[in-house]
Amino acid sequence: QARNNARIVFSGSLEFFSDEFFQAEVDAGNGKKVASGNFELAEALSLWCFKERGVLRVDGIQHSKVGEGNPPEFYTIREMVQFYIDIKEKVNGEWVPFQGKDMQLEFVRIDPFVRATMQVGKGGLIGTKFKIPDVYGVYQFKVNYQRLGLTRVSTSTQ
């Protein structure tokens, strides 16, 4: 998968996708024959390559002072802020809330001043609360999530 989420699969053989290989059996070690698993592997690769599996999308971003609903025109130092991102994952053709427990938010001026792991909340929103540092400047909320097998999520909100 490339940085722009383009996906490609290279196969060393056309036979890999043939009926003969899909229906092949292998010795399980105890004298019994079991299905080789080629069909399941080819299906999983195809679904991933054609973006039917492992696809994430951002449906919305919210940030505000803790206890308020709308974002202010600006934040001041030492205020408590809440940030939520709504990410969906494509599962069996349906978009469902993503349950990523390792997603992080960065509050960035030039370098990250705050890096916080977000929690999955009710309704599938992923979010966190933190205190704005006591350094004046222009900051951005950044989420950059890259995991093997999933599309890359990269957002920036000022």
Backbone as a chain_set.jsonl record, in Angstrom:
{"seq": "QARNNARIVFSGSLEFFSDEFFQAEVDAGNGKKVASGNFELAEALSLWCFKERGVLRVDGIQHSKVGEGNPPEFYTIREMVQFYIDIKEKVNGEWVPFQGKDMQLEFVRIDPFVRATMQVGKGGLIGTKFKIPDVYGVYQFKVNYQRLGLTRVSTSTQ", "coords": {"N": [[0.848, -1.172, 0.0], [0.622, 2.152, -0.896], [1.663, 5.519, 0.069], [-0.454, 7.148, -0.597], [-2.629, 5.577, -0.213], [-3.094, 3.829, -2.306], [-3.433, 0.555, -3.539], [-1.82, -2.536, -4.296], [-1.295, -5.816, -5.56], [1.067, -8.295, -6.079], [1.399, -11.275, -7.8], [3.059, -14.322, -8.086], [2.221, -16.273, -9.755], [-0.285, -17.348, -12.022], [-1.659, -19.607, -11.536], [-2.106, -19.658, -8.845], [-4.546, -18.447, -8.457], [-6.297, -20.269, -9.513], [-8.912, -22.762, -10.018], [-8.004, -25.308, -9.476], [-5.949, -24.951, -7.568], [-7.451, -23.723, -5.583], [-9.099, -25.79, -4.74], [-7.338, -27.628, -3.83], [-5.851, -30.076, -1.696], [-4.064, -30.675, 1.321], [-1.709, -32.579, 3.264], [-2.442, -33.104, 6.604], [-0.738, -34.013, 8.471], [-1.485, -36.021, 10.14], [-2.257, -38.005, 8.519], [-4.654, -37.324, 7.402], [-6.427, -35.497, 4.917], [-6.726, -32.037, 4.325], [-8.312, -28.923, 3.423], [-6.387, -26.603, 1.507], [-6.368, -23.84, 1.977], [-5.907, -21.926, 0.113], [-7.976, -20.662, -1.298], [-9.217, -19.011, 0.662], [-7.087, -17.309, 1.285], [-6.63, -16.059, -1.23], [-9.084, -14.802, -1.561], [-9.103, -13.018, 0.652], [-6.872, -11.408, 0.006], [-7.768, -10.288, -2.423], [-10.075, -8.855, -1.603], [-8.873, -6.979, 0.088], [-7.136, -5.667, -1.729], [-8.92, -4.48, -3.562], [-10.116, -2.632, -2.001], [-12.222, -3.427, -0.303], [-11.938, -4.283, 2.179], [-10.369, -3.35, 5.221], [-10.521, -0.562, 5.089], [-10.555, 2.776, 6.092], [-12.362, 5.724, 7.02], [-12.794, 9.212, 7.649], [-15.453, 10.601, 9.263], [-16.13, 12.841, 10.656], [-14.991, 15.634, 12.664], [-14.618, 16.994, 15.874], [-14.024, 19.621, 18.147], [-13.675, 21.362, 21.199], [-13.996, 23.532, 24.098], [-13.925, 21.886, 27.243], [-17.044, 20.805, 28.299], [-18.466, 22.495, 26.681], [-20.171, 22.854, 23.506], [-19.634, 23.855, 20.926], [-16.845, 24.827, 18.852], [-14.586, 27.359, 19.987], [-13.655, 30.697, 18.85], [-10.983, 31.039, 19.328], [-8.514, 29.446, 21.394], [-7.241, 29.736, 24.736], [-4.282, 29.757, 26.831], [-3.818, 27.001, 29.08], [-6.441, 26.052, 29.149], [-8.963, 23.545, 29.37], [-9.478, 21.152, 26.917], [-11.495, 19.331, 24.62], [-11.4, 16.723, 22.23], [-12.731, 15.064, 19.471], [-13.006, 12.454, 17.103], [-14.662, 10.998, 14.398], [-14.483, 7.962, 13.104], [-14.938, 5.617, 10.576], [-15.067, 2.164, 9.612], [-14.868, -0.022, 6.857], [-16.704, -2.872, 6.742], [-17.612, -5.878, 5.528], [-18.985, -4.571, 3.436], [-20.422, -2.624, 4.77], [-20.397, 0.457, 6.604], [-19.009, 0.796, 9.674], [-18.531, 1.872, 13.113], [-15.134, 2.526, 13.895], [-12.956, 0.694, 15.943], [-10.473, 1.482, 17.056], [-7.969, 1.326, 19.396], [-5.538, 2.433, 19.732], [-5.087, 4.92, 18.698], [-3.735, 8.171, 18.272], [-3.736, 11.622, 19.253], [-2.198, 14.615, 18.267], [-1.228, 17.721, 19.493], [-0.105, 20.373, 17.96], [2.389, 22.819, 17.488], [5.027, 23.796, 16.241], [6.462, 21.561, 16.762], [5.091, 18.592, 18.292], [3.255, 19.476, 21.166], [1.51, 18.317, 22.861], [0.743, 14.952, 23.13], [-1.631, 12.581, 22.96], [-3.213, 9.528, 23.755], [-6.165, 8.393, 22.347], [-9.476, 7.486, 23.413], [-12.023, 5.044, 22.797], [-15.313, 5.99, 22.628], [-18.835, 6.346, 23.514], [-21.149, 5.737, 20.894], [-19.221, 5.35, 19.021], [-17.403, 7.396, 18.714], [-14.071, 8.583, 18.843], [-11.922, 9.861, 21.193], [-10.344, 12.435, 23.274], [-9.32, 14.302, 26.204], [-7.541, 17.204, 27.183], [-5.144, 19.511, 28.629], [-4.415, 22.703, 27.412], [-1.137, 23.718, 26.562], [1.024, 26.013, 28.405], [2.116, 27.863, 26.606], [2.164, 30.363, 24.291], [0.86, 30.488, 20.932], [0.198, 29.373, 17.539], [-1.701, 26.614, 17.076], [-2.308, 23.215, 15.97], [-4.652, 20.539, 15.674], [-3.744, 17.284, 15.198], [-4.097, 14.149, 13.621], [-2.562, 11.241, 12.816], [-2.657, 8.263, 11.567], [-1.378, 5.154, 11.024], [-1.528, 1.899, 10.122], [-0.677, -1.481, 9.516], [-2.307, -3.005, 6.85], [-4.535, -1.386, 6.965], [-6.14, 1.571, 5.662], [-4.428, 4.695, 5.489], [-4.895, 7.28, 7.845], [-4.97, 10.68, 7.95], [-5.259, 13.712, 9.36], [-5.699, 17.226, 9.856], [-6.465, 19.923, 11.844], [-7.15, 23.276, 12.552]], "CA": [[0.0, 0.0, 0.0], [1.412, 3.372, -1.016], [1.304, 6.594, 0.996], [-1.748, 7.714, -0.99], [-3.575, 4.482, 0.014], [-3.247, 2.961, -3.479], [-3.072, -0.817, -3.183], [-1.451, -3.407, -5.405], [-0.863, -7.156, -5.167], [1.83, -9.019, -7.087], [1.316, -12.723, -7.656], [4.085, -14.977, -8.889], [1.656, -17.333, -10.568], [-1.727, -17.311, -12.276], [-2.226, -20.834, -10.964], [-2.515, -19.352, -7.478], [-5.963, -18.073, -8.492], [-7.022, -21.277, -10.3], [-9.784, -23.682, -9.29], [-7.201, -26.453, -9.034], [-5.282, -24.577, -6.327], [-8.484, -23.444, -4.584], [-9.655, -27.047, -4.257], [-6.238, -28.519, -3.458], [-5.807, -30.553, -0.32], [-2.727, -30.94, 1.83], [-1.652, -33.553, 4.353], [-2.48, -32.423, 7.896], [0.277, -34.59, 9.332], [-2.024, -37.211, 10.794], [-2.769, -38.87, 7.471], [-5.898, -36.79, 6.862], [-6.308, -34.409, 3.953], [-7.518, -30.852, 4.641], [-8.246, -27.883, 2.395], [-5.106, -25.887, 1.566], [-6.54, -22.458, 2.41], [-5.59, -21.013, -0.985], [-9.157, -19.863, -1.639], [-9.397, -17.994, 1.689], [-6.016, -16.335, 1.114], [-6.879, -15.289, -2.456], [-10.242, -13.947, -1.297], [-8.684, -11.941, 1.551], [-6.011, -10.513, -0.774], [-8.595, -9.563, -3.396], [-10.911, -7.885, -0.886], [-8.005, -5.908, 0.548], [-6.614, -4.936, -2.878], [-9.989, -3.694, -4.171], [-10.625, -1.769, -0.932], [-13.458, -3.919, 0.301], [-11.558, -4.632, 3.545], [-9.264, -2.549, 5.726], [-10.662, 0.826, 4.657], [-11.015, 3.71, 7.119], [-12.687, 7.073, 6.558], [-13.139, 10.161, 8.701], [-16.79, 11.154, 9.049], [-16.285, 14.137, 11.301], [-14.068, 16.031, 13.726], [-15.182, 17.991, 16.788], [-13.184, 20.043, 19.267], [-14.252, 22.478, 21.944], [-13.637, 23.541, 25.513], [-14.655, 20.86, 27.987], [-18.339, 21.27, 28.783], [-19.136, 23.282, 25.653], [-20.437, 22.052, 22.322], [-19.093, 24.434, 19.697], [-15.464, 25.303, 18.999], [-14.484, 28.82, 20.107], [-12.847, 31.355, 17.824], [-9.599, 30.742, 19.688], [-8.296, 28.899, 22.73], [-6.167, 30.396, 25.477], [-3.439, 28.793, 27.53], [-4.288, 26.268, 30.262], [-7.846, 25.663, 29.086], [-9.208, 22.129, 29.107], [-10.036, 20.991, 25.575], [-11.897, 17.971, 24.23], [-11.275, 16.487, 20.787], [-13.351, 13.804, 19.055], [-12.977, 12.149, 15.677], [-15.577, 9.907, 14.052], [-13.86, 7.161, 12.048], [-15.69, 4.419, 10.19], [-14.336, 1.103, 8.925], [-15.714, -0.798, 5.949], [-16.747, -4.282, 7.125], [-18.641, -6.586, 4.752], [-19.747, -3.609, 2.641], [-21.108, -1.67, 5.65], [-19.521, 1.332, 7.366], [-19.263, 0.648, 11.111], [-17.556, 2.64, 13.898], [-13.814, 1.915, 14.052], [-12.661, 0.453, 17.353], [-9.025, 1.606, 17.252], [-7.628, 1.698, 20.764], [-4.173, 2.944, 19.756], [-5.041, 6.147, 17.91], [-3.241, 9.285, 19.062], [-3.918, 13.009, 18.832], [-1.082, 15.498, 18.549], [-1.517, 19.153, 19.519], [1.179, 20.738, 17.368], [2.747, 24.162, 17.044], [6.017, 23.362, 15.259], [6.591, 20.176, 17.219], [3.959, 18.258, 19.17], [3.324, 19.892, 22.555], [0.716, 17.32, 23.575], [0.424, 13.729, 22.387], [-2.527, 11.844, 23.847], [-3.913, 8.379, 23.198], [-7.609, 8.619, 22.416], [-10.297, 6.359, 23.853], [-13.274, 4.837, 22.059], [-16.436, 6.348, 23.482], [-20.163, 5.936, 23.062], [-21.472, 6.139, 19.533], [-18.087, 5.118, 18.14], [-16.473, 8.528, 18.662], [-12.779, 8.362, 19.479], [-11.554, 11.188, 21.652], [-9.541, 12.654, 24.467], [-9.349, 15.634, 26.812], [-6.211, 17.599, 27.638], [-4.966, 20.926, 28.961], [-3.571, 23.424, 26.457], [0.109, 24.123, 27.223], [1.116, 27.435, 28.761], [2.98, 28.516, 25.621], [1.329, 30.979, 23.265], [1.209, 30.152, 19.56], [-0.859, 28.85, 16.683], [-1.626, 25.162, 17.194], [-3.179, 22.379, 15.156], [-4.982, 19.192, 16.122], [-3.342, 16.363, 14.128], [-4.208, 12.703, 13.783], [-1.859, 10.545, 11.744], [-2.807, 6.86, 11.969], [-0.911, 4.227, 9.997], [-1.434, 0.522, 10.594], [-0.565, -2.471, 8.465], [-3.575, -3.553, 6.398], [-5.59, -0.37, 7.008], [-5.804, 2.802, 4.963], [-3.825, 5.717, 6.33], [-5.747, 8.403, 8.218], [-4.155, 11.847, 8.262], [-6.091, 14.913, 9.409], [-5.129, 18.38, 10.531], [-7.496, 20.937, 12.081], [-6.603, 24.379, 13.324]], "C": [[0.891, 1.233, 0.0], [0.938, 4.429, -0.019], [-0.04, 7.215, 0.679], [-2.873, 6.677, -0.897], [-3.871, 3.655, -1.23], [-2.722, 1.573, -3.11], [-2.776, -1.634, -4.43], [-0.989, -4.736, -4.835], [-0.119, -7.769, -6.342], [1.724, -10.499, -6.782], [2.34, -13.347, -8.592], [3.53, -16.024, -9.823], [0.164, -17.102, -10.783], [-2.409, -18.531, -11.691], [-2.711, -20.612, -9.534], [-4.003, -19.05, -7.401], [-6.815, -19.078, -9.263], [-7.893, -22.149, -9.402], [-9.0, -24.859, -8.723], [-6.516, -26.134, -7.693], [-6.29, -24.264, -5.219], [-9.001, -24.735, -3.953], [-8.582, -28.036, -3.811], [-6.327, -28.893, -1.986], [-4.358, -30.827, 0.054], [-2.817, -31.923, 2.983], [-1.553, -32.796, 5.677], [-1.439, -32.987, 8.859], [-0.186, -35.838, 10.049], [-2.632, -38.17, 9.778], [-4.056, -38.387, 6.848], [-5.592, -35.645, 5.903], [-7.237, -33.274, 4.374], [-7.36, -29.842, 3.517], [-6.994, -27.037, 2.599], [-5.231, -24.461, 2.089], [-6.215, -21.447, 1.323], [-6.771, -20.11, -1.333], [-9.329, -18.717, -0.641], [-8.331, -16.903, 1.57], [-6.259, -15.457, -0.112], [-8.06, -14.339, -2.261], [-9.862, -12.759, -0.409], [-7.795, -10.931, 0.824], [-6.82, -9.664, -1.752], [-9.454, -8.507, -2.722], [-10.069, -6.703, -0.405], [-7.548, -5.04, -0.628], [-7.672, -4.02, -3.502], [-10.734, -2.833, -3.15], [-12.033, -2.148, -0.459], [-13.203, -4.336, 1.753], [-10.392, -3.728, 3.951], [-9.317, -1.087, 5.322], [-11.222, 1.66, 5.81], [-11.359, 5.044, 6.471], [-13.057, 7.934, 7.764], [-14.494, 10.765, 8.355], [-16.987, 12.504, 9.716], [-15.258, 14.357, 12.394], [-14.738, 17.114, 14.547], [-14.13, 18.354, 17.826], [-13.836, 21.257, 19.907], [-13.656, 22.485, 23.346], [-14.472, 22.471, 26.203], [-15.93, 21.472, 28.548], [-19.099, 22.128, 27.786], [-19.284, 22.435, 24.405], [-19.787, 22.557, 21.046], [-17.657, 24.907, 19.904], [-15.437, 26.827, 19.116], [-13.675, 29.385, 18.948], [-11.369, 31.086, 18.062], [-9.59, 30.137, 21.092], [-7.209, 29.714, 23.41], [-5.42, 29.348, 26.302], [-4.144, 28.234, 28.761], [-5.788, 25.982, 30.278], [-7.933, 24.156, 28.838], [-9.979, 22.01, 27.792], [-10.425, 19.542, 25.382], [-11.865, 17.874, 22.714], [-11.87, 15.127, 20.487], [-13.263, 13.667, 17.55], [-13.862, 10.93, 15.448], [-14.981, 9.167, 12.858], [-14.681, 5.903, 11.831], [-14.766, 3.455, 9.454], [-15.311, 0.319, 8.058], [-15.582, -2.28, 6.297], [-17.912, -4.93, 6.396], [-19.558, -5.619, 3.997], [-20.481, -2.563, 3.452], [-20.075, -0.811, 6.376], [-19.928, 1.27, 8.832], [-18.224, 1.461, 11.877], [-16.257, 1.85, 14.089], [-13.484, 1.82, 15.531], [-11.157, 0.511, 17.639], [-8.687, 2.119, 18.636], [-6.231, 2.308, 20.868], [-4.008, 4.225, 18.938], [-4.627, 7.312, 18.801], [-3.552, 10.622, 18.402], [-2.643, 13.759, 19.182], [-1.574, 16.94, 18.486], [-0.197, 19.826, 19.185], [1.269, 22.238, 17.125], [3.775, 23.977, 15.938], [6.281, 21.886, 15.506], [5.377, 19.871, 18.09], [4.21, 18.732, 20.604], [2.561, 18.911, 23.428], [0.516, 16.145, 22.632], [-0.378, 12.855, 23.345], [-3.168, 10.68, 23.102], [-5.404, 8.58, 23.41], [-8.327, 7.326, 22.797], [-11.551, 6.267, 22.994], [-14.42, 5.095, 23.022], [-17.755, 5.853, 22.919], [-20.432, 6.486, 21.666], [-20.314, 5.969, 18.565], [-17.128, 6.284, 18.004], [-15.199, 8.175, 19.41], [-12.28, 9.724, 19.926], [-10.706, 11.211, 22.899], [-9.762, 14.074, 24.978], [-7.94, 15.94, 27.304], [-6.193, 19.091, 27.939], [-4.016, 21.544, 27.941], [-2.309, 23.89, 27.183], [0.151, 25.63, 27.491], [2.142, 28.162, 27.888], [2.075, 29.067, 24.526], [1.793, 30.567, 21.878], [-0.018, 29.695, 18.792], [-0.685, 27.334, 16.636], [-2.575, 24.485, 16.214], [-3.45, 21.076, 15.895], [-4.626, 18.252, 14.967], [-3.552, 14.925, 14.552], [-3.541, 12.084, 12.57], [-1.788, 9.081, 12.149], [-2.418, 5.957, 10.81], [-0.758, 2.846, 10.615], [-1.437, -0.409, 9.398], [-1.941, -3.037, 8.124], [-4.735, -2.573, 6.395], [-5.16, 0.842, 6.201], [-5.262, 3.812, 5.966], [-4.837, 6.824, 6.592], [-4.832, 9.547, 8.616], [-5.048, 13.085, 8.2], [-5.362, 16.002, 10.17], [-6.211, 19.445, 10.623], [-6.907, 22.035, 12.933], [-7.67, 24.999, 14.182]], "O": [[1.813, 1.338, 0.81], [-0.075, 4.244, 0.655], [-0.704, 7.749, 1.567], [-3.953, 6.886, -1.448], [-4.807, 2.854, -1.222], [-1.692, 1.444, -2.448], [-3.396, -1.449, -5.477], [-0.372, -4.789, -3.771], [-0.614, -7.764, -7.469], [1.933, -10.927, -5.647], [2.467, -12.944, -9.749], [4.275, -16.61, -10.607], [-0.558, -16.715, -9.865], [-3.601, -18.496, -11.383], [-3.62, -21.299, -9.068], [-4.651, -19.357, -6.401], [-7.947, -18.765, -9.631], [-7.655, -22.265, -8.2], [-9.293, -25.347, -7.632], [-6.51, -26.969, -6.789], [-6.014, -24.512, -4.045], [-9.307, -24.765, -2.761], [-8.899, -29.17, -3.45], [-6.812, -28.126, -1.154], [-3.535, -31.167, -0.796], [-3.87, -32.079, 3.601], [-0.679, -31.946, 5.846], [-1.286, -32.469, 9.965], [0.633, -36.63, 10.516], [-3.426, -39.042, 10.133], [-4.519, -38.966, 5.866], [-4.611, -34.92, 6.072], [-8.39, -33.508, 4.736], [-6.397, -29.893, 2.752], [-6.59, -26.784, 3.734], [-4.251, -23.924, 2.606], [-6.241, -20.241, 1.572], [-6.587, -18.929, -1.628], [-9.56, -17.577, -1.044], [-8.627, -15.719, 1.732], [-6.108, -14.237, -0.037], [-8.037, -13.205, -2.74], [-10.253, -11.625, -0.686], [-7.952, -9.724, 1.01], [-6.581, -8.465, -1.889], [-9.553, -7.382, -3.214], [-10.507, -5.556, -0.483], [-7.57, -3.813, -0.535], [-7.354, -2.909, -3.925], [-11.844, -2.367, -3.407], [-12.896, -1.295, -0.251], [-14.135, -4.697, 2.472], [-9.541, -3.388, 3.129], [-8.278, -0.434, 5.222], [-12.227, 1.299, 6.422], [-10.729, 5.45, 5.494], [-13.567, 7.436, 8.767], [-14.667, 11.364, 7.293], [-17.917, 13.234, 9.374], [-14.725, 13.41, 12.973], [-15.349, 18.035, 14.004], [-13.424, 17.479, 18.327], [-14.466, 22.072, 19.233], [-12.917, 21.58, 23.733], [-15.596, 22.188, 25.789], [-15.9, 22.522, 29.189], [-20.261, 22.458, 28.02], [-18.608, 21.417, 24.254], [-19.426, 21.763, 20.177], [-17.292, 25.337, 20.998], [-16.184, 27.512, 18.419], [-13.084, 28.64, 18.165], [-10.597, 30.924, 17.116], [-10.534, 30.3, 21.865], [-6.36, 30.311, 22.747], [-5.868, 28.211, 26.448], [-4.958, 28.908, 29.393], [-6.343, 25.695, 31.339], [-7.074, 23.574, 28.175], [-10.992, 22.677, 27.586], [-9.777, 18.635, 25.906], [-12.247, 18.806, 22.005], [-11.559, 14.146, 21.162], [-13.425, 14.639, 16.813], [-13.818, 9.961, 16.205], [-14.974, 9.68, 11.739], [-15.065, 5.218, 12.779], [-13.824, 3.86, 8.773], [-16.435, 0.033, 8.47], [-14.51, -2.871, 6.17], [-19.068, -4.572, 6.621], [-20.769, -5.831, 3.932], [-21.115, -1.683, 2.87], [-18.998, -1.296, 6.723], [-21.045, 1.639, 9.193], [-17.142, 1.72, 11.351], [-16.282, 0.661, 14.405], [-13.71, 2.767, 16.284], [-10.633, -0.319, 18.382], [-9.076, 3.227, 19.005], [-5.787, 2.662, 21.96], [-2.896, 4.565, 18.534], [-5.094, 7.437, 19.934], [-3.62, 10.739, 17.179], [-2.073, 13.567, 20.256], [-2.256, 17.33, 17.538], [0.72, 19.856, 20.006], [0.33, 22.85, 16.616], [3.397, 24.002, 14.767], [6.316, 21.077, 14.58], [4.71, 20.786, 18.571], [5.249, 18.427, 21.19], [2.911, 18.695, 24.588], [0.16, 16.329, 21.468], [0.115, 12.443, 24.395], [-3.611, 10.826, 21.962], [-5.85, 8.897, 24.513], [-7.843, 6.225, 22.534], [-12.075, 7.277, 22.525], [-14.492, 4.497, 24.096], [-17.795, 5.055, 21.983], [-19.983, 7.578, 21.319], [-20.404, 6.392, 17.412], [-16.146, 6.194, 17.268], [-15.237, 7.551, 20.47], [-12.22, 10.653, 19.12], [-10.393, 10.181, 23.496], [-10.313, 14.927, 24.282], [-7.232, 15.053, 27.781], [-7.099, 19.832, 27.558], [-2.957, 20.991, 27.641], [-2.395, 24.402, 28.299], [-0.586, 26.408, 26.885], [2.931, 28.971, 28.377], [1.311, 28.324, 23.909], [2.98, 30.322, 21.666], [-1.124, 29.639, 19.329], [0.355, 26.834, 16.207], [-3.512, 25.097, 15.701], [-2.606, 20.574, 16.637], [-5.154, 18.409, 13.866], [-3.235, 14.531, 15.674], [-3.912, 12.37, 11.431], [-0.959, 8.699, 12.975], [-3.042, 5.986, 9.75], [0.048, 2.649, 11.524], [-2.111, -0.161, 8.398], [-2.66, -3.498, 9.011], [-5.808, -2.887, 5.881], [-3.968, 1.117, 6.067], [-5.604, 3.776, 7.148], [-5.55, 7.255, 5.686], [-4.008, 9.402, 9.519], [-5.533, 13.461, 7.133], [-4.514, 15.728, 11.019], [-6.805, 19.828, 9.615], [-6.236, 21.761, 13.929], [-7.399, 25.953, 14.911]]}, "num_chains": 1, "name": "protein.A"}
